[in-house]
């Protein structure tokens, strides 16, 4: 299955590419806005490529009934994470039907430091809370995160991947 994003409304949907092995260009009608558009197989492959330039690591959203698997690079400073909506102000905008995830749900702060980069997580605050390693974060609590930590926001879960050189070198407050 491949993912396609509508150029008009940015709705993402899937299709079975194995049915089109001999075709050069495929026409689509967006199920959300009914816009008709065509893509070549090369363009579709480019959309689905998961190469990511992430000097500060990245997060991977786990596919569930609300959303598909998505990967986002972390940047230095605050990384506001939330549900995608038109005009969304989140840095990491997760395309999801999960209404229990706020549009600005939580924040991962990346702060370079001579002893190693510091990664902290905090709730924005959100209505349903932010869970790190199955423990809910309290109001105004900042928790240190490390390589392969599991974070749950609403009914959506993502895994934090930090650069290999810093896997075990995060700072504590």
DOGU-633558 format. One record per atom (N, C-alpha, C): residue number from 1; residue in one letter; chain; atom name; x, y, z. Coordinates in nm, 4 decimals. Layout:
BEGIN
PT   nr  rest  kette  atom         x         y         z
PT  NUM     A      A    CA         X         Y         Z
...
//
This chain:
BEGIN
PT   nr  rest  kette  atom         x         y         z
PT    1     X      A     N    0.0840   -0.1183    0.0000
PT    1     X      A    CA    0.0000    0.0000    0.0000
PT    1     X      A     C    0.0886    0.1247    0.0000
PT    2     X      A     N    0.0499    0.2220   -0.0790
PT    2     X      A    CA    0.1208    0.3494   -0.0865
PT    2     X      A     C    0.0298    0.4601   -0.0359
PT    3     X      A     N    0.0908    0.5666    0.0122
PT    3     X      A    CA    0.0187    0.6838    0.0627
PT    3     X      A     C    0.0254    0.7950   -0.0411
PT    4     X      A     N   -0.0859    0.8621   -0.0616
PT    4     X      A    CA   -0.0961    0.9743   -0.1541
PT    4     X      A     C   -0.1537    1.0924   -0.0775
PT    5     X      A     N   -0.0998    1.2114   -0.1013
PT    5     X      A    CA   -0.1511    1.3323   -0.0390
PT    5     X      A     C   -0.2139    1.4200   -0.1462
PT    6     X      A     N   -0.3376    1.4607   -0.1224
PT    6     X      A    CA   -0.4086    1.5456   -0.2165
PT    6     X      A     C   -0.3399    1.6823   -0.2242
PT    7     X      A     N   -0.3125    1.7337   -0.3444
PT    7     X      A    CA   -0.2464    1.8641   -0.3546
PT    7     X      A     C   -0.3362    1.9811   -0.3161
PT    8     X      A     N   -0.4668    1.9599   -0.3115
PT    8     X      A    CA   -0.5596    2.0684   -0.2777
PT    8     X      A     C   -0.5853    2.0780   -0.1267
PT    9     X      A     N   -0.6309    1.9668   -0.0661
PT    9     X      A    CA   -0.6716    1.9716    0.0751
PT    9     X      A     C   -0.5731    1.9039    0.1699
PT   10     X      A     N   -0.4669    1.8428    0.1169
PT   10     X      A    CA   -0.3642    1.7735    0.1937
PT   10     X      A     C   -0.4154    1.6505    0.2678
PT   11     X      A     N   -0.5320    1.5980    0.2265
PT   11     X      A    CA   -0.5829    1.4733    0.2832
PT   11     X      A     C   -0.4949    1.3587    0.2320
PT   12     X      A     N   -0.4610    1.2643    0.3199
PT   12     X      A    CA   -0.3776    1.1517    0.2817
PT   12     X      A     C   -0.4623    1.0261    0.2761
PT   13     X      A     N   -0.4457    0.9483    0.1704
PT   13     X      A    CA   -0.5184    0.8233    0.1567
PT   13     X      A     C   -0.4280    0.7188    0.0936
PT   14     X      A     N   -0.4710    0.5917    0.0999
PT   14     X      A    CA   -0.3901    0.4800    0.0518
PT   14     X      A     C   -0.4459    0.4229   -0.0774
PT   15     X      A     N   -0.3587    0.3551   -0.1521
PT   15     X      A    CA   -0.4032    0.2773   -0.2666
PT   15     X      A     C   -0.3070    0.1610   -0.2856
PT   16     X      A     N   -0.3532    0.0564   -0.3532
PT   16     X      A    CA   -0.2743   -0.0641   -0.3763
PT   16     X      A     C   -0.1955   -0.0487   -0.5057
PT   17     X      A     N   -0.0666   -0.0200   -0.4948
PT   17     X      A    CA    0.0165    0.0056   -0.6126
PT   17     X      A     C    0.0424   -0.1198   -0.6952
PT   18     X      A     N    0.0241   -0.2384   -0.6377
PT   18     X      A    CA    0.0525   -0.3624   -0.7107
PT   18     X      A     C   -0.0432   -0.3818   -0.8295
PT   19     X      A     N   -0.1565   -0.3178   -0.8282
PT   19     X      A    CA   -0.2528   -0.3284   -0.9381
PT   19     X      A     C   -0.2114   -0.2441   -1.0586
PT   20     X      A     N   -0.1103   -0.1603   -1.0439
PT   20     X      A    CA   -0.0729   -0.0648   -1.1484
PT   20     X      A     C    0.0715   -0.0812   -1.1944
PT   21     X      A     N    0.1232   -0.2021   -1.1957
PT   21     X      A    CA    0.2643   -0.2233   -1.2267
PT   21     X      A     C    0.3020   -0.1840   -1.3706
PT   22     X      A     N    0.2102   -0.1910   -1.4650
PT   22     X      A    CA    0.2395   -0.1613   -1.6053
PT   22     X      A     C    0.2024   -0.0178   -1.6438
PT   23     X      A     N    0.1477    0.0598   -1.5516
PT   23     X      A    CA    0.0985    0.1935   -1.5815
PT   23     X      A     C    0.2051    0.2973   -1.5491
PT   24     X      A     N    0.2175    0.4009   -1.6319
PT   24     X      A    CA    0.3147    0.5090   -1.6078
PT   24     X      A     C    0.2564    0.6194   -1.5206
PT   25     X      A     N    0.1286    0.6549   -1.5429
PT   25     X      A    CA    0.0640    0.7630   -1.4702
PT   25     X      A     C   -0.0715    0.7140   -1.4191
PT   26     X      A     N   -0.1062    0.7557   -1.2965
PT   26     X      A    CA   -0.2305    0.7114   -1.2341
PT   26     X      A     C   -0.3129    0.8343   -1.1977
PT   27     X      A     N   -0.4429    0.8293   -1.2278
PT   27     X      A    CA   -0.5353    0.9378   -1.1928
PT   27     X      A     C   -0.6066    0.9034   -1.0629
PT   28     X      A     N   -0.6239    1.0057   -0.9793
PT   28     X      A    CA   -0.6899    0.9895   -0.8502
PT   28     X      A     C   -0.8005    1.0920   -0.8352
PT   29     X      A     N   -0.8971    1.0596   -0.7501
PT   29     X      A    CA   -0.9981    1.1544   -0.7047
PT   29     X      A     C   -0.9907    1.1518   -0.5529
PT   30     X      A     N   -0.9604    1.2661   -0.4921
PT   30     X      A    CA   -0.9470    1.2742   -0.3469
PT   30     X      A     C   -1.0806    1.2384   -0.2813
PT   31     X      A     N   -1.0813    1.1449   -0.1862
PT   31     X      A    CA   -1.2065    1.1095   -0.1196
PT   31     X      A     C   -1.2610    1.2206   -0.0299
PT   32     X      A     N   -1.1768    1.3166    0.0071
PT   32     X      A    CA   -1.2218    1.4248    0.0951
PT   32     X      A     C   -1.2808    1.5426    0.0182
PT   33     X      A     N   -1.2089    1.5915   -0.0844
PT   33     X      A    CA   -1.2536    1.7126   -0.1551
PT   33     X      A     C   -1.2947    1.6868   -0.2995
PT   34     X      A     N   -1.2780    1.5632   -0.3481
PT   34     X      A    CA   -1.3141    1.5216   -0.4843
PT   34     X      A     C   -1.2269    1.5821   -0.5937
PT   35     X      A     N   -1.1151    1.6418   -0.5590
PT   35     X      A    CA   -1.0215    1.6969   -0.6573
PT   35     X      A     C   -0.9625    1.5819   -0.7387
PT   36     X      A     N   -0.9552    1.5993   -0.8717
PT   36     X      A    CA   -0.8930    1.5010   -0.9602
PT   36     X      A     C   -0.7504    1.5447   -0.9891
PT   37     X      A     N   -0.6566    1.4500   -0.9795
PT   37     X      A    CA   -0.5169    1.4791   -1.0088
PT   37     X      A     C   -0.4484    1.3508   -1.0535
PT   38     X      A     N   -0.3359    1.3661   -1.1221
PT   38     X      A    CA   -0.2586    1.2514   -1.1714
PT   38     X      A     C   -0.1174    1.2559   -1.1170
PT   39     X      A     N   -0.0599    1.1372   -1.0952
PT   39     X      A    CA    0.0771    1.1246   -1.0487
PT   39     X      A     C    0.1448    1.0114   -1.1248
PT   40     X      A     N    0.2759    1.0258   -1.1460
PT   40     X      A    CA    0.3518    0.9161   -1.2047
PT   40     X      A     C    0.3969    0.8235   -1.0922
PT   41     X      A     N    0.4359    0.7027   -1.1260
PT   41     X      A    CA    0.4846    0.6091   -1.0247
PT   41     X      A     C    0.6096    0.6619   -0.9551
PT   42     X      A     N    0.6939    0.7361   -1.0288
PT   42     X      A    CA    0.8135    0.7960   -0.9676
PT   42     X      A     C    0.7756    0.8996   -0.8620
PT   43     X      A     N    0.6749    0.9817   -0.8897
PT   43     X      A    CA    0.6288    1.0821   -0.7936
PT   43     X      A     C    0.5718    1.0155   -0.6688
PT   44     X      A     N    0.5009    0.9058   -0.6882
PT   44     X      A    CA    0.4432    0.8327   -0.5749
PT   44     X      A     C    0.5545    0.7727   -0.4895
PT   45     X      A     N    0.6564    0.7170   -0.5536
PT   45     X      A    CA    0.7708    0.6626   -0.4796
PT   45     X      A     C    0.8394    0.7721   -0.3983
PT   46     X      A     N    0.8557    0.8897   -0.4575
PT   46     X      A    CA    0.9191    1.0025   -0.3879
PT   46     X      A     C    0.8378    1.0428   -0.2653
PT   47     X      A     N    0.7045    1.0433   -0.2765
PT   47     X      A    CA    0.6167    1.0770   -0.1631
PT   47     X      A     C    0.6333    0.9788   -0.0483
PT   48     X      A     N    0.6567    0.8510   -0.0813
PT   48     X      A    CA    0.6612    0.7463    0.0194
PT   48     X      A     C    0.8015    0.7171    0.0705
PT   49     X      A     N    0.9023    0.7870    0.0179
PT   49     X      A    CA    1.0394    0.7659    0.0629
PT   49     X      A     C    1.0540    0.8197    0.2045
PT   50     X      A     N    1.1200    0.7445    0.2896
PT   50     X      A    CA    1.1316    0.7839    0.4297
PT   50     X      A     C    1.2715    0.8276    0.4675
PT   51     X      A     N    1.3504    0.8704    0.3692
PT   51     X      A    CA    1.4819    0.9236    0.4021
PT   51     X      A     C    1.4596    1.0552    0.4755
PT   52     X      A     N    1.5273    1.0706    0.5854
PT   52     X      A    CA    1.5035    1.1883    0.6668
PT   52     X      A     C    1.6372    1.2405    0.7195
PT   53     X      A     N    1.6598    1.3696    0.7011
PT   53     X      A    CA    1.7804    1.4333    0.7525
PT   53     X      A     C    1.7499    1.4768    0.8948
PT   54     X      A     N    1.8043    1.4077    0.9926
PT   54     X      A    CA    1.7681    1.4320    1.1313
PT   54     X      A     C    1.8909    1.4329    1.2216
PT   55     X      A     N    1.9682    1.5432    1.2217
PT   55     X      A    CA    2.0865    1.5468    1.3073
PT   55     X      A     C    2.0524    1.5414    1.4568
PT   56     X      A     N    1.9291    1.5799    1.4933
PT   56     X      A    CA    1.8867    1.5760    1.6334
PT   56     X      A     C    1.7919    1.4601    1.6613
PT   57     X      A     N    1.7809    1.3663    1.5681
PT   57     X      A    CA    1.6922    1.2525    1.5873
PT   57     X      A     C    1.5572    1.2763    1.5218
PT   58     X      A     N    1.4659    1.1844    1.5449
PT   58     X      A    CA    1.3342    1.1935    1.4831
PT   58     X      A     C    1.2341    1.1138    1.5649
PT   59     X      A     N    1.1053    1.1335    1.5334
PT   59     X      A    CA    1.0001    1.0529    1.5948
PT   59     X      A     C    0.9288    0.9766    1.4834
PT   60     X      A     N    0.8793    0.8584    1.5175
PT   60     X      A    CA    0.7988    0.7797    1.4246
PT   60     X      A     C    0.6646    0.7521    1.4893
PT   61     X      A     N    0.5581    0.7971    1.4236
PT   61     X      A    CA    0.4217    0.7736    1.4703
PT   61     X      A     C    0.3840    0.6314    1.4317
PT   62     X      A     N    0.3318    0.5564    1.5267
PT   62     X      A    CA    0.2925    0.4179    1.5019
PT   62     X      A     C    0.1559    0.4172    1.4349
PT   63     X      A     N    0.1448    0.3379    1.3294
PT   63     X      A    CA    0.0192    0.3298    1.2550
PT   63     X      A     C   -0.0881    0.2651    1.3419
PT   64     X      A     N   -0.2074    0.3252    1.3410
PT   64     X      A    CA   -0.3222    0.2685    1.4121
PT   64     X      A     C   -0.4489    0.3027    1.3347
PT   65     X      A     N   -0.5647    0.2840    1.3951
PT   65     X      A    CA   -0.6887    0.3095    1.3222
PT   65     X      A     C   -0.7101    0.4569    1.2903
PT   66     X      A     N   -0.6375    0.5470    1.3570
PT   66     X      A    CA   -0.6547    0.6895    1.3340
PT   66     X      A     C   -0.5562    0.7474    1.2332
PT   67     X      A     N   -0.4395    0.6867    1.2206
PT   67     X      A    CA   -0.3390    0.7450    1.1317
PT   67     X      A     C   -0.2427    0.6382    1.0807
PT   68     X      A     N   -0.1709    0.6733    0.9760
PT   68     X      A    CA   -0.0709    0.5849    0.9188
PT   68     X      A     C    0.0660    0.6177    0.9787
PT   69     X      A     N    0.1633    0.5337    0.9514
PT   69     X      A    CA    0.2988    0.5531    1.0024
PT   69     X      A     C    0.3582    0.6796    0.9401
PT   70     X      A     N    0.4105    0.7674    1.0252
PT   70     X      A    CA    0.4694    0.8928    0.9794
PT   70     X      A     C    0.5997    0.9152    1.0548
PT   71     X      A     N    0.6968    0.9798    0.9892
PT   71     X      A    CA    0.8258    1.0089    1.0503
PT   71     X      A     C    0.8534    1.1582    1.0395
PT   72     X      A     N    0.9001    1.2177    1.1498
PT   72     X      A    CA    0.9282    1.3609    1.1545
PT   72     X      A     C    1.0637    1.3854    1.2198
PT   73     X      A     N    1.1445    1.4721    1.1595
PT   73     X      A    CA    1.2743    1.5083    1.2159
PT   73     X      A     C    1.2553    1.6062    1.3313
PT   74     X      A     N    1.3412    1.5945    1.4316
PT   74     X      A    CA    1.3432    1.6911    1.5412
PT   74     X      A     C    1.4415    1.8019    1.5057
PT   75     X      A     N    1.4133    1.9217    1.5518
PT   75     X      A    CA    1.5011    2.0349    1.5281
PT   75     X      A     C    1.5451    2.0909    1.6628
PT   76     X      A     N    1.6465    2.1744    1.6598
PT   76     X      A    CA    1.6923    2.2398    1.7824
PT   76     X      A     C    1.5836    2.3335    1.8328
PT   77     X      A     N    1.5660    2.3386    1.9648
PT   77     X      A    CA    1.4628    2.4234    2.0250
PT   77     X      A     C    1.3355    2.3447    2.0485
PT   78     X      A     N    1.2221    2.4173    2.0565
PT   78     X      A    CA    1.0930    2.3537    2.0816
PT   78     X      A     C    1.0378    2.2901    1.9558
PT   79     X      A     N    0.9910    2.1661    1.9681
PT   79     X      A    CA    0.9228    2.0927    1.8625
PT   79     X      A     C    0.7806    2.0702    1.9121
PT   80     X      A     N    0.6868    2.1558    1.8702
PT   80     X      A    CA    0.5473    2.1437    1.9117
PT   80     X      A     C    0.4833    2.0326    1.8295
PT   81     X      A     N    0.4231    1.9364    1.8988
PT   81     X      A    CA    0.3648    1.8189    1.8338
PT   81     X      A     C    0.2141    1.8197    1.8546
PT   82     X      A     N    0.1401    1.7968    1.7458
PT   82     X      A    CA   -0.0053    1.7934    1.7567
PT   82     X      A     C   -0.0725    1.7387    1.6325
PT   83     X      A     N   -0.2062    1.7384    1.6368
PT   83     X      A    CA   -0.2870    1.6880    1.5260
PT   83     X      A     C   -0.2904    1.7900    1.4136
PT   84     X      A     N   -0.2763    1.7415    1.2900
PT   84     X      A    CA   -0.2793    1.8288    1.1727
PT   84     X      A     C   -0.4193    1.8858    1.1527
PT   85     X      A     N   -0.4239    2.0133    1.1217
PT   85     X      A    CA   -0.5473    2.0790    1.0794
PT   85     X      A     C   -0.5056    2.1956    0.9913
PT   86     X      A     N   -0.5923    2.2381    0.9001
PT   86     X      A    CA   -0.5559    2.3522    0.8149
PT   86     X      A     C   -0.5167    2.4719    0.9019
PT   87     X      A     N   -0.4051    2.5320    0.8700
PT   87     X      A    CA   -0.3561    2.6452    0.9471
PT   87     X      A     C   -0.2941    2.6057    1.0796
PT   88     X      A     N   -0.2611    2.4778    1.0953
PT   88     X      A    CA   -0.2030    2.4287    1.2195
PT   88     X      A     C   -0.0711    2.5001    1.2486
PT   89     X      A     N   -0.0464    2.5277    1.3760
PT   89     X      A    CA    0.0770    2.5953    1.4154
PT   89     X      A     C    0.1770    2.4981    1.4777
PT   90     X      A     N    0.1487    2.3686    1.4737
PT   90     X      A    CA    0.2414    2.2696    1.5287
PT   90     X      A     C    0.3599    2.2520    1.4345
PT   91     X      A     N    0.4806    2.2360    1.4923
PT   91     X      A    CA    0.6001    2.2090    1.4121
PT   91     X      A     C    0.5930    2.0680    1.3533
PT   92     X      A     N    0.5424    1.9746    1.4345
PT   92     X      A    CA    0.5236    1.8368    1.3908
PT   92     X      A     C    0.3735    1.8130    1.3883
PT   93     X      A     N    0.3184    1.8175    1.2686
PT   93     X      A    CA    0.1751    1.8121    1.2472
PT   93     X      A     C    0.1368    1.6715    1.2006
PT   94     X      A     N    0.0825    1.5908    1.2920
PT   94     X      A    CA    0.0504    1.4506    1.2633
PT   94     X      A     C   -0.0846    1.4426    1.1939
PT   95     X      A     N   -0.0868    1.3836    1.0743
PT   95     X      A    CA   -0.2126    1.3656    1.0027
PT   95     X      A     C   -0.2859    1.2498    1.0670
PT   96     X      A     N   -0.3980    1.2804    1.1320
PT   96     X      A    CA   -0.4683    1.1801    1.2098
PT   96     X      A     C   -0.6147    1.2184    1.2275
PT   97     X      A     N   -0.6972    1.1171    1.2444
PT   97     X      A    CA   -0.8379    1.1382    1.2785
PT   97     X      A     C   -0.8592    1.1269    1.4284
PT   98     X      A     N   -0.7523    1.1219    1.5051
PT   98     X      A    CA   -0.7579    1.1074    1.6505
PT   98     X      A     C   -0.7963    1.2408    1.7138
PT   99     X      A     N   -0.9249    1.2558    1.7452
PT   99     X      A    CA   -0.9726    1.3817    1.8027
PT   99     X      A     C   -0.9329    1.3983    1.9498
PT  100     X      A     N   -0.8766    1.2935    2.0116
PT  100     X      A    CA   -0.8291    1.3074    2.1491
PT  100     X      A     C   -0.6881    1.3660    2.1544
PT  101     X      A     N   -0.6282    1.3878    2.0372
PT  101     X      A    CA   -0.4977    1.4536    2.0281
PT  101     X      A     C   -0.5232    1.6018    1.9992
PT  102     X      A     N   -0.4705    1.6891    2.0832
PT  102     X      A    CA   -0.4862    1.8329    2.0614
PT  102     X      A     C   -0.4055    1.8782    1.9405
PT  103     X      A     N   -0.4383    1.9941    1.8870
PT  103     X      A    CA   -0.3631    2.0495    1.7742
PT  103     X      A     C   -0.2230    2.0920    1.8170
PT  104     X      A     N   -0.2049    2.1238    1.9433
PT  104     X      A    CA   -0.0750    2.1542    2.0038
PT  104     X      A     C   -0.0698    2.0740    2.1335
PT  105     X      A     N   -0.0333    1.9469    2.1246
PT  105     X      A    CA   -0.0500    1.8550    2.2369
PT  105     X      A     C    0.0682    1.8541    2.3339
PT  106     X      A     N    0.1887    1.8401    2.2816
PT  106     X      A    CA    0.3062    1.8331    2.3681
PT  106     X      A     C    0.4258    1.8971    2.2979
PT  107     X      A     N    0.5349    1.9114    2.3719
PT  107     X      A    CA    0.6542    1.9765    2.3184
PT  107     X      A     C    0.7775    1.8937    2.3554
PT  108     X      A     N    0.8604    1.8656    2.2543
PT  108     X      A    CA    0.9925    1.8079    2.2782
PT  108     X      A     C    1.0929    1.9202    2.2576
PT  109     X      A     N    1.1715    1.9482    2.3612
PT  109     X      A    CA    1.2734    2.0519    2.3511
PT  109     X      A     C    1.4087    1.9846    2.3302
PT  110     X      A     N    1.4814    2.0322    2.2286
PT  110     X      A    CA    1.6150    1.9818    2.1979
PT  110     X      A     C    1.7120    2.0956    2.2257
PT  111     X      A     N    1.8022    2.0731    2.3218
PT  111     X      A    CA    1.8953    2.1783    2.3622
PT  111     X      A     C    2.0389    2.1246    2.3589
PT  112     X      A     N    2.1163    2.1658    2.2570
PT  112     X      A    CA    2.2568    2.1224    2.2517
PT  112     X      A     C    2.3328    2.1720    2.3750
PT  113     X      A     N    2.4238    2.0883    2.4226
PT  113     X      A    CA    2.5004    2.1180    2.5430
PT  113     X      A     C    2.6382    2.0544    2.5248
PT  114     X      A     N    2.7447    2.1151    2.5775
PT  114     X      A    CA    2.8783    2.0568    2.5601
PT  114     X      A     C    2.8889    1.9116    2.6081
PT  115     X      A     N    2.8141    1.8756    2.7106
PT  115     X      A    CA    2.8208    1.7391    2.7637
PT  115     X      A     C    2.7279    1.6435    2.6898
PT  116     X      A     N    2.6512    1.6914    2.5952
PT  116     X      A    CA    2.5548    1.6088    2.5215
PT  116     X      A     C    2.4232    1.6820    2.5079
PT  117     X      A     N    2.3532    1.6551    2.4030
PT  117     X      A    CA    2.2267    1.7243    2.3781
PT  117     X      A     C    2.1217    1.6797    2.4782
PT  118     X      A     N    2.0455    1.7761    2.5298
PT  118     X      A    CA    1.9393    1.7488    2.6270
PT  118     X      A     C    1.8059    1.7425    2.5536
PT  119     X      A     N    1.7292    1.6366    2.5795
PT  119     X      A    CA    1.5975    1.6168    2.5198
PT  119     X      A     C    1.4956    1.6098    2.6329
PT  120     X      A     N    1.3993    1.7032    2.6329
PT  120     X      A    CA    1.2956    1.7022    2.7358
PT  120     X      A     C    1.1582    1.7038    2.6711
PT  121     X      A     N    1.0615    1.6448    2.7406
PT  121     X      A    CA    0.9228    1.6373    2.6946
PT  121     X      A     C    0.8342    1.7031    2.7986
PT  122     X      A     N    0.7346    1.7784    2.7508
PT  122     X      A    CA    0.6348    1.8349    2.8417
PT  122     X      A     C    0.5000    1.8408    2.7711
PT  123     X      A     N    0.3949    1.8344    2.8506
PT  123     X      A    CA    0.2592    1.8481    2.7987
PT  123     X      A     C    0.2364    1.9956    2.7686
PT  124     X      A     N    0.1512    2.0282    2.6725
PT  124     X      A    CA    0.1398    2.1681    2.6274
PT  124     X      A     C    0.0649    2.2647    2.7179
PT  125     X      A     N   -0.0360    2.2514    2.7869
PT  125     X      A    CA   -0.1104    2.1363    2.8350
PT  125     X      A     C   -0.2200    2.0935    2.7372
PT  126     X      A     N   -0.2559    1.9667    2.7460
PT  126     X      A    CA   -0.3575    1.9099    2.6585
PT  126     X      A     C   -0.4746    1.8612    2.7426
PT  127     X      A     N   -0.5838    1.8284    2.6752
PT  127     X      A    CA   -0.7020    1.7802    2.7471
PT  127     X      A     C   -0.6854    1.6369    2.7966
PT  128     X      A     N   -0.6141    1.5538    2.7215
PT  128     X      A    CA   -0.6016    1.4122    2.7581
PT  128     X      A     C   -0.4666    1.3758    2.8190
PT  129     X      A     N   -0.3732    1.4683    2.8240
PT  129     X      A    CA   -0.2444    1.4420    2.8860
PT  129     X      A     C   -0.1438    1.3788    2.7916
PT  130     X      A     N   -0.0193    1.3783    2.8364
PT  130     X      A    CA    0.0917    1.3190    2.7620
PT  130     X      A     C    0.1540    1.2118    2.8493
PT  131     X      A     N    0.1744    1.0924    2.7914
PT  131     X      A    CA    0.2295    0.9794    2.8640
PT  131     X      A     C    0.3684    0.9482    2.8112
PT  132     X      A     N    0.4649    0.9347    2.9013
PT  132     X      A    CA    0.6010    0.8940    2.8676
PT  132     X      A     C    0.6281    0.7640    2.9409
PT  133     X      A     N    0.6627    0.6600    2.8650
PT  133     X      A    CA    0.6858    0.5270    2.9235
PT  133     X      A     C    0.5665    0.4839    3.0095
PT  134     X      A     N    0.4453    0.5071    2.9622
PT  134     X      A    CA    0.3185    0.4710    3.0278
PT  134     X      A     C    0.2925    0.5459    3.1583
PT  135     X      A     N    0.3631    0.6545    3.1837
PT  135     X      A    CA    0.3404    0.7387    3.3018
PT  135     X      A     C    0.2968    0.8765    3.2546
PT  136     X      A     N    0.1867    0.9274    3.3106
PT  136     X      A    CA    0.1373    1.0589    3.2692
PT  136     X      A     C    0.2263    1.1683    3.3277
PT  137     X      A     N    0.2529    1.2699    3.2466
PT  137     X      A    CA    0.3309    1.3847    3.2939
PT  137     X      A     C    0.2382    1.4780    3.3708
PT  138     X      A     N    0.2847    1.5275    3.4840
PT  138     X      A    CA    0.2080    1.6238    3.5624
PT  138     X      A     C    0.2141    1.7613    3.4968
PT  139     X      A     N    0.1256    1.8500    3.5397
PT  139     X      A    CA    0.1276    1.9870    3.4884
PT  139     X      A     C    0.2647    2.0483    3.5136
PT  140     X      A     N    0.3172    2.1140    3.4145
PT  140     X      A    CA    0.4466    2.1831    3.4186
PT  140     X      A     C    0.5667    2.0898    3.4405
PT  141     X      A     N    0.5456    1.9595    3.4369
PT  141     X      A    CA    0.6562    1.8649    3.4540
PT  141     X      A     C    0.7324    1.8523    3.3222
PT  142     X      A     N    0.8647    1.8527    3.3326
PT  142     X      A    CA    0.9526    1.8282    3.2184
PT  142     X      A     C    1.0249    1.6976    3.2458
PT  143     X      A     N    1.0133    1.6065    3.1500
PT  143     X      A    CA    1.0769    1.4758    3.1669
PT  143     X      A     C    1.1860    1.4589    3.0630
PT  144     X      A     N    1.2991    1.4044    3.1053
PT  144     X      A    CA    1.4071    1.3730    3.0118
PT  144     X      A     C    1.3664    1.2534    2.9287
PT  145     X      A     N    1.3961    1.2598    2.8002
PT  145     X      A    CA    1.3657    1.1468    2.7131
PT  145     X      A     C    1.4950    1.0915    2.6568
PT  146     X      A     N    1.4901    0.9641    2.6219
PT  146     X      A    CA    1.6082    0.8970    2.5695
PT  146     X      A     C    1.5696    0.8164    2.4459
PT  147     X      A     N    1.6699    0.7570    2.3844
PT  147     X      A    CA    1.6518    0.6795    2.2622
PT  147     X      A     C    1.5460    0.5708    2.2814
PT  148     X      A     N    1.4532    0.5619    2.1876
PT  148     X      A    CA    1.3457    0.4635    2.1811
PT  148     X      A     C    1.2443    0.4753    2.2937
PT  149     X      A     N    1.2295    0.5934    2.3529
PT  149     X      A    CA    1.1209    0.6152    2.4479
PT  149     X      A     C    0.9882    0.6156    2.3732
PT  150     X      A     N    0.8839    0.5671    2.4406
PT  150     X      A    CA    0.7499    0.5607    2.3837
PT  150     X      A     C    0.6659    0.6709    2.4472
PT  151     X      A     N    0.6025    0.7532    2.3619
PT  151     X      A    CA    0.5189    0.8647    2.4067
PT  151     X      A     C    0.3795    0.8442    2.3497
PT  152     X      A     N    0.2767    0.8637    2.4340
PT  152     X      A    CA    0.1380    0.8518    2.3894
PT  152     X      A     C    0.0683    0.9849    2.4117
PT  153     X      A     N    0.0050    1.0336    2.3046
PT  153     X      A    CA   -0.0736    1.1572    2.3113
PT  153     X      A     C   -0.2119    1.1245    2.2540
PT  154     X      A     N   -0.3147    1.1363    2.3362
PT  154     X      A    CA   -0.4472    1.0925    2.2938
PT  154     X      A     C   -0.4431    0.9419    2.2727
PT  155     X      A     N   -0.4918    0.8964    2.1559
PT  155     X      A    CA   -0.4871    0.7537    2.1211
PT  155     X      A     C   -0.3745    0.7246    2.0236
PT  156     X      A     N   -0.2804    0.8181    2.0106
PT  156     X      A    CA   -0.1700    0.8060    1.9157
PT  156     X      A     C   -0.0392    0.7888    1.9911
PT  157     X      A     N    0.0441    0.6979    1.9417
PT  157     X      A    CA    0.1724    0.6687    2.0052
PT  157     X      A     C    0.2848    0.6934    1.9067
PT  158     X      A     N    0.3954    0.7497    1.9558
PT  158     X      A    CA    0.5150    0.7632    1.8729
PT  158     X      A     C    0.6376    0.7215    1.9520
PT  159     X      A     N    0.7424    0.6862    1.8779
PT  159     X      A    CA    0.8693    0.6449    1.9372
PT  159     X      A     C    0.9737    0.7496    1.9033
PT  160     X      A     N    1.0551    0.7860    2.0016
PT  160     X      A    CA    1.1602    0.8859    1.9838
PT  160     X      A     C    1.2903    0.8139    1.9512
PT  161     X      A     N    1.3530    0.8530    1.8401
PT  161     X      A    CA    1.4824    0.7971    1.8006
PT  161     X      A     C    1.5859    0.9084    1.8039
PT  162     X      A     N    1.6864    0.8925    1.8877
PT  162     X      A    CA    1.7912    0.9933    1.9010
PT  162     X      A     C    1.9156    0.9465    1.8264
PT  163     X      A     N    2.0031    1.0392    1.7892
PT  163     X      A    CA    2.1252    1.0000    1.7182
PT  163     X      A     C    2.2023    0.8957    1.7989
PT  164     X      A     N    2.2593    0.7965    1.7291
PT  164     X      A    CA    2.3278    0.6846    1.7948
PT  164     X      A     C    2.4376    0.7295    1.8895
PT  165     X      A     N    2.5095    0.8346    1.8541
PT  165     X      A    CA    2.6212    0.8793    1.9379
PT  165     X      A     C    2.5737    0.9278    2.0744
PT  166     X      A     N    2.4461    0.9662    2.0822
PT  166     X      A    CA    2.3960    1.0221    2.2065
PT  166     X      A     C    2.2902    0.9353    2.2734
PT  167     X      A     N    2.2765    0.8110    2.2318
PT  167     X      A    CA    2.1722    0.7232    2.2837
PT  167     X      A     C    2.1644    0.7246    2.4354
PT  168     X      A     N    2.2760    0.7078    2.5016
PT  168     X      A    CA    2.2757    0.6966    2.6465
PT  168     X      A     C    2.3340    0.8198    2.7154
PT  169     X      A     N    2.3531    0.9274    2.6411
PT  169     X      A    CA    2.4183    1.0458    2.6970
PT  169     X      A     C    2.3240    1.1635    2.7109
PT  170     X      A     N    2.2048    1.1428    2.7669
PT  170     X      A    CA    2.1172    1.2555    2.7869
PT  170     X      A     C    2.1367    1.3063    2.9293
PT  171     X      A     N    2.1099    1.4319    2.9468
PT  171     X      A    CA    2.1345    1.4956    3.0762
PT  171     X      A     C    2.0124    1.4872    3.1658
PT  172     X      A     N    2.0343    1.4842    3.2947
PT  172     X      A    CA    1.9245    1.4902    3.3906
PT  172     X      A     C    1.9252    1.6269    3.4548
PT  173     X      A     N    1.8076    1.6663    3.4978
PT  173     X      A    CA    1.7972    1.7996    3.5592
PT  173     X      A     C    1.8432    1.7973    3.7026
//
